[in-house]
Amino acid sequence: GFSHHPLGTSQWVEKMRWMGSTGGLSDSKMKRLEEIGFQWESLARKLAWDSFFEETVKYKSTYGHFEVSNKFDKRLARWIRAQRDAKKNNKMKSDRVKRLVDIGFQWEAPEAPAHSNPVGGGADCDALWQEH
């Protein structure tokens, strides 16, 4: 039968999600939750990811690359960095990796050109200091 949980259902669900993401649940408990259709990600988070993915597709289609500057769109630039970090740290779901691969996502950010380095790509710092 049903037993009332002192946290309330929504708080319990969030606690299970947090515990699952931080290694606080055993594999058997996670499997049991999955067997009853437990969703590890909230609908809001899934919709947000999908929305940023669509923005990324539009940006690539318009500009031909994935290098969104913070000045252009700070939120999208942050999201793209987060996707690269998640994949690099093996924290990205395989279906998301596939969706990004399918659009030709560039997993490594290109290195900044030398002219963007305030010291000037490889300039002799002592010489630069003496000039000023």
FENKAHU-V769462 format. One record per backbone hydrogen bond with DSSP energy under -0.5 kcal/mol. NH is the residue of the N-H (numbers start at 1). CO is the residue of the C=O. Records with the same first field share a line. If there is no record, write none. Layout:
NH: CO / CO
This chain:
8: 5
12: 8
13: 9
14: 10
15: 11
16: 12
17: 13
18: 14
19: 15
20: 16
21: 17
22: 18
23: 20
24: 19
25: 19
30: 26
31: 27
32: 28
33: 29
34: 30
35: 31
36: 32 / 33
37: 34
38: 33
40: 38
46: 42
47: 43
48: 44
49: 45
50: 46
51: 47
52: 48
53: 49
54: 50
55: 51
56: 52
57: 53
58: 54
59: 55
60: 56
61: 57
62: 58
63: 59
64: 60
68: 66
73: 69
74: 70
77: 73
78: 74
79: 75
80: 76
81: 77
82: 78
83: 79
84: 80
85: 81
86: 82
87: 83
88: 84
89: 85
90: 87
91: 86
92: 86
96: 93
97: 93
98: 94
99: 95
100: 96
101: 97
102: 98
103: 99 / 100
104: 101
105: 100
107: 105
109: 107
116: 113
117: 114
118: 116
120: 117
121: 114
123: 120
125: 123
128: 124
129: 125
130: 126
131: 127
132: 128 / 129
